[in-house]
């Protein structure tokens, strides 16, 4: 993993391989949570409610100074287990806000097991028939989780209601066609990150910390059209830096970005980055902005 992260920093082409070289950050840390330094990287694993693995790039090795110029200081990435409930989201928000000296870009996965439930719902829709698509158990679980989280955080259900309605219609379409193509599969799983980031962004704004939600496929993540396992193209770096930098200058707000997602350069369709895709999103943003630190939250 240390090698993969080093390559992601040094070579744009190598970033696309991180998802396929994904391994546990903690697996290469020394016992007791001590640091393990390899080839200019420091990987630190911590335990506890706010555990995080922190990757630090040595001074002078960042891609450029765009991030610093725009005010960003770090990328913080949180996975599904860190976002599994309203209580977990509160913990993540507290962690993000507990470092007032930092100006982070936050990358989020889908809530809890939402991605798995979306895939299961899609598979069931293929064989259940359109009239029963609305009754798929996993769809009910997804709806209940997101609406309950919205309610417990004191937010407006309209934040996700449109996505939940569209998701149900998509499953009905899959049921009618009796087919789940790779392209449709990527679009299906994108609902998880699109909802989690909107909920978290709205919650930060409610707390008085200005935040702005971004879908990675609209932020500038340009990929190959290899659905379910796309590679990030080099054009992504300047596109992401320009968008984040410009928005920050016009109206400073913490960016909350969907992990795992991109846009096919030919099809313009939603793509996913394969296993470890949200970590890859975080490292890509870090390189694009020339930041020295990327934090991977483990809660």
RACORGI-V716161 format. One line per field, one symbol per residue. psi: psi as a letter, one per 40 degrees, with the letter a starting at -180 (. if undefined). A space follows every 50 residues. Layout:
psi->???
//
This chain:
psi->ddddddddddhddddeeddeehihdddeiiieeiihhhfeihhhhiiadf iihhhhhiheeidaeddddeeieihhhhaddefeidddddddddddeege eigihhhiaihbfdddddddddddddediddedeehdddddddddddddd ddefiheededdddddddddddddddefhgidddddddeddddddddddd ddddddeehhihihhdeedehhiifghefiihideddddddddddddddd ghihhhhhieiahhdddeihiieaheddddddddddddefiehhhhhh.
//
